[in-house]
Amino acid sequence: MTVNKNTIEALKNLGLSDYETRAYIANISLISATATEISLESNVPRSKIYEVLKSLAKKGFVEIEKGKPLKFNVVPPHEIFEKSRREIKERLDGAETELNFIYENQIPKVPAPIWLVNGPEKNVNKELEIISRAKNSLFILGGFMFQNEIPELKERLNKVIKRGVTTKMVLAPSCTIDDDKIDIVKEIGELDCEMKIFQVPHIKIVIRDEKEMIITFCKRIENNLISQTAIGIWNQHNEFVETISGVYNFIWTVEPFSNPTALKKQSKKYENIPPKH
């Protein structure tokens, strides 16, 4: 049986040799077969077929049915791939946790705690990374959002909110980026956190735990932001982050924010508060 080259590569990525791959594919086409039948179907030499099939059985790709002659029953591909996905995910999650622990502990030790982040994708990734590290507090000033940012941002924010991280957001009602209007409040307003709506400048700030932050800007033509010009300033300079956090807290508590509009799932109404002159 002939299969796609990518399928063969996928099986090899699961740890099968060339002979094992050929034998498993042959066994799939036969469902249940003797070693001789599989050898003929796969072109694996008869001198090697028993060794290959026993290896496949050990790896969980076939089951051996006792008898004379032995029969080899294929394990359905969906079971193989589902099990492999779980195992790969567990290994990746474990590696990510360990490496992130090392990474996050080393960041404060880097002599220069301020970096420039260029481009929309890198800025969004850094923003999501910072949000994920939040343990106590998270402040977000959203004067704009990138087109493809919001779904993943909401998912990441929901996770930290459920962990009990105090989350406060000041959002512009909407923005126009790359000639596409984005209704920020409509897209994000259902998050279960403290939220206020205000026509803030075209700037985005994410501050976590008053220890780390990123400020992102884009060039604009009139009111249209150009996403590819995005530049972020990411830093963990304690004095700087604490100062910006203090400004954010001050803005949060004074007019026109003395009566905040909370946007919860149970209420989608909100109030646009004009800037105070």
BATOR-981184 format. One record per residue: x, y, z of N, C-alpha, C in turn. Coordinates in pm, 1 decimal. Last residue first. Layout:
BEGIN
       nc1       nc2       nc3      cac1      cac2      cac3       cc1       cc2       cc3
         X         Y         Z         X         Y         Z         X         Y         Z
...
This chain:
BEGIN
       nc1       nc2       nc3      cac1      cac2      cac3       cc1       cc2       cc3
   -1123.4    6782.4    3043.9   -1038.9    6891.9    2993.9   -1004.3    6988.0    3108.0
   -1145.4    6435.2    3048.0   -1167.7    6557.2    3124.0   -1072.1    6664.3    3077.3
   -1291.9    6234.0    2794.6   -1175.0    6285.0    2866.1   -1205.2    6416.1    2934.5
   -1605.0    6061.8    2863.4   -1520.6    6152.6    2782.4   -1401.0    6199.9    2862.1
   -1682.3    5728.2    2895.3   -1656.3    5848.0    2974.8   -1564.9    5941.1    2896.7
   -1926.1    5521.7    2800.4   -1807.7    5587.6    2746.3   -1788.8    5718.7    2821.1
   -2037.0    5245.0    2977.3   -2048.0    5389.7    2963.5   -1917.9    5443.9    2907.1
   -2213.1    4941.4    2905.0   -2097.6    5018.0    2949.5   -2116.6    5164.0    2916.0
   -2365.9    4623.8    2935.0   -2378.5    4768.0    2920.7   -2251.1    4835.1    2969.6
   -2369.5    4360.9    2977.0   -2286.1    4404.1    2866.8   -2297.3    4554.6    2843.8
   -2369.2    4152.7    3250.3   -2411.4    4284.6    3202.8   -2317.7    4332.9    3095.6
   -2267.4    3911.8    3318.0   -2409.0    3929.0    3338.7   -2459.5    4063.6    3289.7
   -1998.7    3939.1    3270.5   -2075.1    3852.9    3180.6   -2224.1    3878.2    3193.9
   -1920.1    4288.7    3317.1   -1922.0    4148.8    3357.6   -2004.6    4067.7    3258.2
   -1762.0    4570.5    3347.6   -1820.6    4493.1    3238.2   -1810.0    4345.9    3273.2
   -1816.3    4845.0    3548.8   -1769.2    4705.6    3544.3   -1842.0    4632.5    3433.8
   -1714.1    5160.0    3554.1   -1813.1    5076.7    3485.1   -1757.9    4936.1    3474.9
   -1649.1    5354.8    3850.6   -1608.7    5264.7    3741.4   -1726.0    5188.4    3682.7
   -1647.0    5648.6    3948.4   -1756.1    5551.5    3941.0   -1729.4    5454.9    3826.0
   -1407.9    5778.0    3916.1   -1453.7    5755.8    4052.5   -1570.2    5657.0    4057.8
   -1275.1    5846.0    3681.4   -1292.8    5704.1    3711.0   -1347.0    5678.0    3851.6
   -1193.2    6090.2    3578.5   -1335.0    6053.8    3567.3   -1364.3    5909.0    3600.9
   -1114.8    6103.8    3931.8   -1207.9    6133.8    3823.6   -1132.2    6133.0    3691.5
    -895.1    5834.9    4053.2    -945.2    5972.5    4045.4   -1047.4    5987.1    3934.0
    -807.6    5570.1    4039.7    -886.7    5611.6    4155.8    -944.9    5751.8    4145.7
    -657.2    5530.5    3808.8    -770.1    5440.7    3837.0    -862.7    5497.1    3944.2
    -452.1    5711.2    3830.4    -554.5    5733.1    3727.1    -679.2    5651.0    3759.3
    -310.2    5579.7    4036.6    -363.8    5714.1    4057.5    -476.9    5742.2    3958.2
    -234.3    5342.5    3913.8    -321.6    5338.0    4031.7    -386.2    5472.7    4058.6
     -65.9    5451.2    3713.8    -185.0    5374.5    3676.9    -283.0    5370.8    3794.1
     135.4    5562.3    3870.6      54.8    5648.9    3784.3     -76.0    5579.2    3747.3
     236.6    5326.6    3984.6     179.8    5430.7    4068.9      91.6    5525.4    3990.9
     333.3    5201.2    3757.1     225.6    5137.7    3833.0     156.6    5239.1    3922.6
     539.2    5376.1    3692.5     425.8    5363.7    3600.1     307.2    5298.9    3669.9
     701.6    5325.8    3920.2     652.4    5459.9    3890.3     530.6    5454.4    3799.9
     761.4    5053.9    3900.3     686.3    5102.2    4016.4     627.6    5240.3    3991.2
     911.4    5057.9    3665.0     784.7    4985.2    3669.1     699.1    5033.1    3785.1
    1132.9    5213.4    3749.9    1050.2    5256.7    3637.7     912.4    5190.4    3642.1
    1238.3    5064.1    3959.3    1194.8    5201.4    3984.0    1099.8    5249.6    3875.1
    1297.6    4809.6    3831.2    1202.4    4823.5    3940.9    1147.8    4963.8    3958.9
    1295.3    4712.1    3515.1    1364.6    4812.2    3596.2    1269.5    4853.3    3707.9
    1219.7    4536.4    3329.1    1199.1    4497.1    3468.0    1277.0    4590.7    3560.7
    1062.5    4592.7    3007.1    1164.1    4612.4    3110.5    1119.7    4559.1    3245.6
    1016.7    4669.2    2672.6     995.9    4568.1    2776.8    1102.7    4587.3    2882.5
     860.8    4848.0    2447.8     968.6    4867.0    2544.9     937.7    4775.2    2662.3
     784.1    4779.8    2105.3     756.4    4765.7    2247.4     881.2    4792.2    2329.7
     647.6    4892.2    1808.7     769.6    4885.4    1888.8     729.4    4876.6    2035.5
     498.0    4844.9    1492.4     489.1    4828.1    1637.6     627.0    4815.7    1702.1
     464.9    4866.8    1226.7     559.2    4962.3    1287.8     566.4    4946.1    1439.2
     266.7    4697.5    1148.2     404.2    4654.0    1123.6     508.1    4749.4    1181.4
      25.2    4838.4    1198.0      70.1    4733.3    1290.0     217.2    4697.2    1272.0
     -57.0    5156.7    1209.6      11.9    5067.2    1117.2      79.8    4959.4    1201.2
    -376.5    5304.7    1280.9    -247.8    5253.7    1326.2    -190.1    5155.9    1224.3
    -550.9    5588.0    1198.5    -525.3    5450.5    1155.5    -384.4    5407.5    1195.4
    -606.1    5851.1    1236.2    -642.5    5759.7    1344.9    -618.7    5613.1    1310.5
    -331.7    5968.6    1070.5    -456.4    6015.9    1130.2    -492.0    5921.3    1244.5
    -141.7    5702.7    1084.7    -177.8    5802.5     985.7    -319.2    5845.6    1019.8
      99.3    5603.7    1328.8     -37.4    5613.8    1280.0     -48.3    5721.6    1174.0
     311.2    5354.9    1478.5     292.5    5476.8    1401.2     148.6    5481.6    1352.6
     254.4    5222.5    1805.5     254.5    5205.2    1659.7     249.5    5343.8    1594.8
     387.1    5087.4    2115.0     339.6    5198.0    2032.2     334.7    5152.2    1886.7
     376.4    4941.0    2436.5     380.7    4922.4    2291.8     317.9    5041.9    2219.3
     546.7    4842.1    2719.2     472.1    4952.6    2660.2     487.2    4941.1    2508.6
     549.9    4600.8    2969.6     580.5    4631.5    2830.2     489.0    4744.9    2785.5
     697.2    4506.2    3288.3     598.6    4571.0    3203.4     644.7    4578.0    3058.8
     727.4    4401.4    3627.7     763.9    4384.0    3487.2     656.0    4447.7    3401.5
     636.0    4460.9    3879.7     775.8    4419.9    3864.5     822.0    4417.1    3718.3
     372.6    4473.7    3952.6     453.3    4594.1    3971.9     603.3    4564.2    3960.8
     245.9    4248.2    3857.7     303.6    4241.9    3992.9     390.8    4363.2    4026.4
     274.9    4363.1    3528.5     241.0    4251.1    3617.2     319.0    4261.7    3747.2
     133.3    4562.7    3283.7     219.3    4562.4    3403.5     179.0    4444.8    3490.6
     112.4    4679.8    2963.4      82.9    4563.1    3046.3     183.3    4561.4    3160.8
     -19.8    4920.6    2749.1      70.8    4894.3    2861.5      22.0    4771.0    2935.2
     -38.0    5085.1    2442.4     -77.5    4966.7    2518.7      27.3    4940.7    2625.9
    -186.1    5365.6    2280.4     -71.9    5304.7    2348.0    -124.0    5183.2    2423.1
    -336.8    5609.7    2183.4    -302.8    5487.0    2109.3    -172.8    5427.6    2164.7
    -504.1    5721.0    2491.8    -419.8    5737.8    2372.5    -389.2    5603.6    2306.6
    -850.9    5636.6    2574.2    -708.9    5651.2    2607.4    -628.1    5670.3    2480.1
   -1138.4    5695.0    2637.9   -1069.9    5713.9    2510.6    -922.1    5742.9    2537.5
   -1244.7    5429.4    2846.9   -1201.7    5568.3    2834.5   -1125.4    5582.1    2703.1
   -1384.0    5210.8    3074.8   -1376.0    5249.5    2935.1   -1344.8    5397.9    2926.4
   -1263.9    4958.3    3296.5   -1316.1    5092.8    3272.7   -1290.1    5132.9    3129.1
   -1295.0    4673.3    3501.8   -1270.7    4728.7    3369.6   -1334.8    4866.5    3358.5
   -1209.5    4384.9    3682.4   -1242.7    4527.1    3688.5   -1203.0    4593.4    3557.6
   -1332.0    4079.8    3524.0   -1233.1    4158.3    3597.4   -1279.2    4303.8    3602.2
   -1414.3    3862.3    3333.8   -1457.8    3879.2    3472.0   -1350.0    3950.5    3553.6
   -1486.4    3977.0    3004.3   -1389.9    3922.4    3100.3   -1432.5    3956.1    3243.1
   -1648.4    4101.1    2824.3   -1708.3    3997.7    2908.7   -1610.3    3934.7    3006.9
   -1506.7    4285.3    2663.2   -1589.5    4331.9    2774.5   -1646.8    4227.1    2866.0
   -1369.5    4223.9    2436.9   -1305.0    4191.1    2564.7   -1395.5    4215.8    2684.6
   -1525.4    4293.6    2213.5   -1444.6    4171.7    2210.0   -1396.9    4128.4    2347.8
   -1646.7    4533.6    2283.5   -1730.9    4420.2    2243.7   -1653.9    4289.9    2251.0
   -1418.3    4688.7    2328.0   -1509.2    4658.5    2438.7   -1597.9    4538.7    2405.5
   -1302.3    4704.4    2069.6   -1229.2    4644.3    2182.8   -1324.0    4601.6    2293.6
   -1365.4    4663.4    1763.2   -1448.5    4702.4    1877.2   -1391.3    4634.8    2001.6
   -1159.5    4775.3    1514.2   -1173.8    4671.1    1615.4   -1254.0    4726.2    1732.6
   -1140.2    4833.4    1170.4   -1189.9    4881.2    1299.5   -1213.0    4762.9    1393.6
    -867.4    4845.6     965.6    -968.3    4753.5    1018.3   -1011.7    4803.2    1155.9
    -646.5    4980.6     874.6    -776.4    5011.5     813.2    -888.6    4917.7     858.0
    -452.2    4907.2    1061.8    -443.0    4855.5     924.0    -577.9    4865.9     852.7
    -685.6    4976.6    1308.1    -548.5    4934.0    1281.6    -544.5    4864.3    1146.3
    -870.9    5167.5    1521.4    -858.3    5130.3    1380.0    -712.5    5098.7    1353.6
   -1060.8    5083.8    1816.6    -943.7    5138.8    1749.6    -947.6    5098.2    1603.6
   -1276.4    5146.4    2103.1   -1242.9    5083.0    1976.2   -1114.3    5143.6    1922.6
   -1275.8    5235.5    2371.3   -1391.9    5163.7    2317.5   -1359.7    5087.2    2189.9
    -977.8    5158.7    2555.3   -1045.5    5244.7    2459.2   -1165.8    5167.9    2405.0
    -965.8    5051.4    2896.2    -968.2    5022.7    2752.5   -1032.0    5135.8    2673.2
    -802.7    4939.0    3169.4    -860.1    5061.5    3115.1    -850.5    5048.5    2963.4
    -831.3    4677.1    3402.0    -809.9    4716.6    3264.0    -877.0    4850.6    3235.2
    -695.5    4464.8    3647.4    -763.8    4591.1    3617.9    -729.1    4634.9    3476.8
    -695.1    4182.9    3846.6    -676.7    4232.8    3710.4    -761.1    4357.3    3687.8
    -543.1    3982.3    4075.0    -622.2    4104.9    4065.0    -593.4    4172.0    3931.8
    -553.6    3638.4    4032.2    -472.5    3757.6    4008.8    -565.1    3878.3    3994.0
    -680.9    3393.9    4058.1    -697.1    3492.2    4164.6    -612.1    3615.9    4149.8
    -686.6    3221.2    3852.5    -584.7    3195.1    3955.6    -593.9    3294.3    4070.3
    -870.7    3340.4    3687.9    -915.1    3223.2    3764.8    -814.8    3185.8    3873.1
    -699.7    3529.9    3576.2    -810.9    3574.8    3659.4    -861.1    3460.3    3747.3
    -532.6    3370.0    3424.6    -475.0    3439.0    3540.5    -584.5    3490.7    3633.2
    -721.9    3268.9    3235.5    -643.6    3178.2    3319.2    -588.6    3249.2    3442.7
    -818.0    3498.3    3109.5    -910.3    3413.9    3186.5    -835.3    3320.9    3281.1
    -585.8    3581.7    2976.4    -638.7    3660.4    3087.6    -734.4    3578.3    3173.3
    -565.1    3383.6    2777.8    -457.2    3399.2    2876.2    -506.1    3476.3    2999.2
    -804.4    3427.3    2635.3    -775.4    3295.5    2694.9    -671.1    3307.8    2804.9
    -768.4    3692.4    2551.4    -879.4    3657.2    2639.7    -854.1    3524.4    2710.4
    -544.5    3656.8    2383.6    -536.4    3745.2    2500.0    -646.3    3711.0    2600.1
    -645.5    3497.1    2182.9    -543.8    3440.2    2271.8    -527.2    3524.2    2397.4
    -839.0    3682.2    2070.5    -876.9    3548.5    2119.6    -775.5    3488.9    2218.1
    -678.8    3929.1    2008.8    -780.6    3922.7    2113.9    -817.0    3781.0    2159.8
    -496.2    3939.6    1792.6    -448.1    3926.6    1930.3    -556.1    3882.8    2027.7
    -534.1    4001.5    1533.6    -542.0    3860.1    1569.7    -504.1    3833.9    1715.6
    -517.3    4292.2    1528.6    -632.0    4218.6    1474.7    -644.7    4077.3    1529.4
    -415.0    4452.4    1839.3    -387.6    4400.3    1705.8    -502.7    4308.9    1661.9
    -562.3    4732.7    2003.3    -536.5    4589.3    1999.4    -503.8    4550.6    1855.3
    -522.9    5029.9    2205.0    -543.8    4960.9    2078.1    -518.0    4812.5    2098.0
    -510.8    5105.7    2460.5    -554.4    5208.1    2366.3    -573.9    5151.8    2226.9
    -529.3    4959.4    2744.8    -544.1    4915.7    2605.8    -599.5    5024.4    2516.3
    -350.2    4881.0    3012.6    -403.2    5000.3    2947.8    -408.6    4968.8    2798.8
    -364.4    4663.5    3280.4    -358.1    4675.2    3134.9    -422.8    4804.8    3090.8
    -213.3    4501.5    3550.4    -271.9    4626.3    3502.5    -256.8    4630.9    3351.1
    -230.6    4257.5    3787.5    -212.8    4278.3    3644.7    -287.7    4405.5    3605.5
     -93.2    4082.8    4072.2    -167.8    4190.9    4009.2    -133.8    4203.7    3861.8
      16.9    3823.9    4142.6     -66.2    3902.5    4233.8    -152.9    4005.5    4162.9
     136.0    3691.6    3926.2     102.7    3615.1    4046.4       6.1    3689.7    4137.6
     203.8    3661.2    3582.8     140.9    3738.7    3690.4     101.8    3648.5    3807.1
     298.8    3525.6    3365.9     382.8    3525.5    3485.9     318.0    3596.3    3604.1
     115.3    3572.8    3164.5     122.6    3437.5    3221.1     201.9    3433.6    3350.9
     179.9    3836.6    3096.9      51.9    3807.8    3161.5      56.5    3671.5    3230.1
     424.4    3790.4    2967.1     421.1    3869.4    3090.5     292.6    3841.0    3167.9
     332.4    3645.3    2743.5     431.3    3585.9    2835.2     428.7    3657.3    2969.4
     174.7    3832.4    2616.8     112.3    3711.3    2670.4     203.6    3641.3    2770.5
     378.3    4017.9    2545.7     265.6    4058.8    2629.3     200.2    3937.6    2694.8
     530.7    3863.7    2372.7     590.6    3911.7    2497.6     482.2    3953.9    2596.3
     343.3    3822.3    2166.6     400.7    3707.7    2237.9     460.5    3749.7    2371.2
     299.9    4088.3    2083.7     189.1    4010.1    2139.5     242.8    3891.7    2219.4
     557.8    4150.5    1989.0     499.3    4226.8    2098.4     385.0    4151.4    2164.0
     588.6    3969.4    1780.7     678.7    3960.1    1895.5     623.5    4037.0    2015.1
     382.5    4063.1    1609.5     380.8    3925.9    1661.3     468.4    3912.8    1785.6
     450.2    4336.4    1544.7     328.4    4301.3    1618.8     331.7    4163.0    1682.5
     785.7    4466.3    1599.8     685.7    4392.6    1523.4     567.2    4348.8    1607.2
    1039.7    4444.1    1850.1     993.5    4496.2    1722.0     891.0    4405.3    1656.0
    1129.9    4558.0    2157.0    1062.8    4445.2    2092.9     999.0    4497.8    1964.7
    1410.9    4646.4    2348.9    1315.0    4685.6    2246.4    1260.0    4560.1    2180.1
    1459.2    4624.1    2706.0    1478.8    4573.7    2570.6    1375.1    4633.9    2477.6
    1617.8    4654.9    3016.3    1526.6    4718.6    2920.4    1560.7    4669.4    2779.6
    1808.2    4580.0    3204.6    1672.8    4527.4    3219.0    1572.1    4590.7    3122.9
    2122.4    4470.0    3175.2    2038.6    4572.2    3113.5    1893.2    4525.9    3114.4
    2215.6    4237.6    3324.9    2255.6    4375.0    3359.2    2165.2    4483.2    3301.2
    1999.0    3987.3    3441.9    2061.8    4045.3    3322.9    2092.2    4191.8    3350.8
    1855.1    3902.0    3654.5    1999.9    3906.4    3673.1    2072.8    3965.7    3553.2
    1588.8    3879.5    3582.5    1627.8    3992.2    3668.0    1779.5    4006.8    3684.8
    1609.7    3635.8    3419.0    1581.1    3767.1    3361.1    1624.6    3882.5    3452.7
    1637.7    3400.6    3564.6    1757.5    3465.0    3512.9    1732.9    3606.1    3460.7
    1386.8    3314.4    3629.8    1478.0    3344.1    3739.5    1603.3    3416.7    3692.3
    1278.5    3267.9    3380.1    1220.7    3374.0    3462.3    1310.3    3411.1    3579.6
    1441.9    3049.3    3292.7    1435.5    3175.2    3218.5    1389.4    3290.3    3308.1
    1381.8    2843.7    3475.5    1519.3    2892.9    3461.5    1519.9    3031.7    3400.0
    1107.7    2822.7    3423.9    1154.6    2850.7    3560.2    1296.3    2907.7    3556.3
    1107.3    2752.6    3157.3    1052.0    2882.3    3195.8    1097.4    2921.9    3335.1
    1214.7    2493.9    3178.4    1292.5    2597.7    3110.5    1240.4    2737.6    3142.5
    1006.8    2359.0    3319.6    1143.8    2365.0    3372.1    1223.3    2479.4    3310.6
     784.5    2400.5    3150.4     781.8    2443.1    3290.3     922.9    2459.2    3345.5
     872.4    2280.7    2910.5     839.3    2423.6    2914.6     842.6    2476.4    3057.1
     900.0    2012.8    2988.8    1017.9    2087.6    2944.5     993.0    2237.6    2952.1
     630.3    1954.6    3047.5     733.9    1942.5    3150.6     858.1    2022.3    3116.2
     513.5    1998.0    2799.0     470.6    2078.5    2914.5     575.3    2074.8    3024.7
     645.2    1800.0    2648.6     662.8    1941.5    2614.9     624.5    2031.6    2731.9
     551.3    1568.0    2774.6     695.3    1596.8    2770.7     721.1    1744.5    2743.1
     275.0    1596.3    2732.7     326.9    1588.6    2869.8     476.0    1621.0    2873.3
     269.0    1591.7    2451.9     224.2    1711.3    2524.0     278.9    1712.5    2666.1
     357.0    1330.2    2404.8     436.5    1444.0    2355.3     399.9    1570.0    2431.1
     145.8    1186.5    2524.0     282.5    1170.5    2573.4     371.0    1287.2    2530.8
     -73.1    1271.5    2368.2     -71.7    1293.4    2513.6      70.5    1287.9    2567.6
       8.4    1183.3    2114.0     -15.3    1326.3    2139.7      -8.2    1357.0    2288.5
      14.3     907.2    2155.1     139.8     977.9    2127.8     124.8    1127.7    2152.5
    -258.8     853.4    2188.5    -164.7     823.7    2297.2     -34.9     902.0    2279.3
    -345.2     930.5    1933.9    -398.2     996.5    2052.9    -304.9     975.5    2172.1
    -207.1     753.6    1767.4    -177.5     896.3    1760.5    -230.8     972.4    1881.9
    -314.0     502.2    1844.9    -169.3     527.8    1846.3    -141.8     677.3    1855.8
    -585.2     537.2    1797.7    -538.5     507.2    1933.8    -389.4     538.9    1947.7
    -589.3     579.7    1524.4    -636.2     687.5    1611.7    -593.1     663.9    1756.3
    -492.0     331.4    1415.6    -408.7     452.8    1413.4    -455.5     561.3    1509.5
    -546.5      32.5    1606.0    -599.1     138.5    1520.0    -515.4     266.5    1528.9
    -308.1    -220.7    1589.7    -371.9    -127.3    1682.8    -418.8      -7.8    1598.5
    -345.5    -524.9    1407.2    -303.5    -385.7    1410.8    -378.7    -309.3    1519.6
    -235.2    -840.7    1499.7    -351.9    -754.0    1484.8    -308.8    -607.9    1501.5
     -86.1   -1118.1    1380.9     -53.0    -983.4    1429.1    -169.3    -890.0    1395.4
     -65.1   -1459.4    1475.7    -129.0   -1352.5    1398.6     -98.0   -1218.3    1464.8
     135.5   -1750.5    1438.1     100.1   -1629.8    1512.0      30.7   -1531.2    1418.5
     -18.5   -2036.8    1261.9      91.2   -1945.2    1297.3      40.2   -1828.5    1382.9
    -106.4   -2096.3    1576.0     -11.9   -2148.6    1477.0     -72.0   -2128.4    1338.5
    -124.4   -1857.7    1846.3    -178.7   -1959.3    1758.5     -70.1   -2009.3    1664.9
    -193.2   -1536.3    1985.6    -129.1   -1668.3    1990.0    -201.7   -1768.7    1901.0
    -152.1   -1226.0    1848.9    -254.0   -1325.9    1881.2    -191.0   -1464.9    1873.0
     -11.4    -924.9    1942.2      17.6   -1060.8    1894.9     -91.0   -1156.9    1944.0
     -73.6    -602.2    1815.9     -96.7    -698.6    1923.1     -77.4    -839.1    1865.8
     114.1    -303.2    1737.1      41.8    -425.0    1699.2      23.0    -511.5    1823.3
     216.0     -85.0    1869.8     155.1     -62.2    1738.8      78.9    -184.9    1687.7
     366.7     -92.5    2105.1     222.1     -73.6    2114.4     151.1     -52.1    1982.6
     626.8    -161.4    2115.3     598.8     -17.7    2109.3     448.8      12.8    2108.7
     605.9    -436.4    2105.6     662.2    -375.9    2226.1     631.2    -225.8    2232.1
     512.4    -463.5    1844.1     426.6    -503.1    1955.7     474.2    -439.1    2085.7
     735.9    -380.0    1702.4     611.1    -303.0    1691.3     515.5    -335.7    1805.8
     907.5    -588.6    1772.3     940.9    -452.5    1813.0     816.5    -363.3    1807.6
     778.4    -796.8    1646.6     791.8    -800.8    1792.8     826.1    -662.2    1847.3
     811.6    -716.3    1381.5     677.2    -721.1    1439.4     680.9    -728.0    1592.1
    1092.8    -737.7    1351.2    1025.8    -608.5    1331.3     889.1    -607.5    1398.4
    1132.4   -1010.0    1394.0    1201.2    -912.1    1479.6    1131.1    -776.3    1473.3
     984.2   -1110.9    1179.3     945.9   -1141.8    1317.4    1008.2   -1042.6    1415.9
    1121.1   -1001.7     949.3     983.5    -964.2     980.5     942.5    -994.9    1124.7
    1370.4   -1074.1     860.5    1363.5    -962.3     956.1    1222.9    -942.5    1012.7
    1344.1   -1272.5     676.5    1444.4   -1294.8     782.2    1436.7   -1188.0     891.5
    1171.2   -1162.8     495.6    1117.2   -1261.0     589.8    1214.0   -1288.1     704.4
    1204.8    -805.9     447.1    1257.2    -943.8     431.0    1201.7   -1038.4     536.9
     923.7    -619.8     358.7    1023.9    -637.2     463.7    1073.5    -781.8     452.9
     718.0    -574.6     184.9     852.9    -590.2     128.7     961.8    -585.5     235.6
     459.5    -572.4     277.1     545.6    -458.3     312.4     681.7    -459.4     244.8
     338.5    -807.2     192.6     271.0    -679.2     168.1     365.0    -560.0     185.7
     515.5   -1004.1     280.4     486.8    -990.8     137.1     426.1    -854.3     104.5
     503.3    -961.0     557.0     631.5    -951.5     486.3     608.6    -929.5     336.8
     239.1   -1018.2     609.2     286.3    -881.1     629.6     417.6    -859.2     557.2
     238.1   -1291.6     554.4     150.5   -1200.4     479.2     197.6   -1055.2     490.3
     419.9   -1381.5     749.8     448.5   -1401.5     607.0     366.5   -1305.4     521.7
     290.0   -1320.9     987.1     416.2   -1254.8     957.0     448.7   -1266.4     808.0
     -64.4   -1286.4     923.9      53.8   -1360.5     969.1     178.3   -1281.3     931.7
    -302.5   -1033.3    1032.2    -230.0   -1112.8     931.5    -115.2   -1188.2     996.5
    -548.2    -790.3    1027.0    -496.5    -904.2    1103.8    -429.9    -998.4    1004.5
    -523.5    -554.9     850.7    -593.6    -556.9     979.6    -540.1    -667.4    1070.9
    -405.2    -489.8     613.6    -448.3    -628.9     631.3    -532.7    -648.7     756.7
    -339.8    -223.3     636.8    -416.1    -264.3     517.4    -471.5    -405.4     532.4
    -193.8    -233.7     872.6    -316.5    -154.0     868.1    -403.5    -198.7     750.7
      25.0    -382.5     792.1     -66.2    -443.2     888.7    -199.5    -366.8     893.6
     151.6    -194.4     630.2      99.9    -317.9     571.1      -2.6    -383.2     662.1
     221.4      -9.2     826.3     130.4      31.8     719.0      69.4     -91.4     651.4
     398.8    -171.7     973.0     276.5    -119.4    1037.1     174.6     -77.7     931.0
     603.5    -219.7     786.1     527.3    -332.6     840.0     395.9    -285.0     902.1
     702.3      38.8     741.1     646.1     -38.1     630.2     557.7    -152.9     680.3
     793.4      98.0    1000.0     692.9     181.5     934.1     623.7     104.7     823.3
     986.6     -97.8    1037.2     869.9     -95.1    1124.9     756.9     -13.2    1063.1
    1174.1     -24.9     838.9    1107.2    -154.6     831.5     979.7    -155.9     916.9
    1247.0     230.7     942.6    1191.0     215.9     807.6    1115.0      84.2     794.5
    1130.4     259.7    1286.7    1233.8     247.4    1183.9    1167.0     235.1    1047.0
     945.8     491.8    1484.7     952.4     368.8    1404.9    1068.2     374.0    1305.4
     899.2     722.1    1634.6    1003.0     629.1    1678.8    1011.3     500.0    1600.8
     739.7     912.6    1540.2     690.8     842.6    1658.7     786.8     733.0    1703.6
     863.9     982.3    1310.5     876.3    1075.9    1423.3     824.6    1014.8    1553.0
     772.4     778.3    1150.9     913.4     774.6    1192.3     937.9     869.9    1309.4
     512.6     871.8    1115.2     535.5     745.6    1185.8     679.7     733.6    1233.0
     567.5    1104.4     969.3     499.9    1114.0    1098.7     521.1     988.0    1180.9
     677.9    1002.1     736.5     763.3    1082.0     825.3     701.1    1093.0     964.2
     448.7     881.3     629.8     565.4     798.2     663.4     656.1     871.9     760.7
     299.0    1110.9     586.9     249.7    1008.9     679.7     363.5     917.9     724.5
     447.6    1238.3     392.8     433.7    1302.5     524.4     383.7    1203.8     629.4
     411.0    1069.8     173.3     544.0    1080.8     233.9     537.3    1141.5     373.8
     115.2     866.9     173.5     180.9     995.8     159.5     315.1     998.9     233.0
     141.4     520.5      74.0      86.7     631.1     154.2     171.5     755.5     132.6
      55.4     221.7     -85.3     131.0     346.1     -93.1      62.6     454.0      -9.0
      84.9    -119.7       0.0       0.0       0.0       0.0      88.3     124.5       0.0
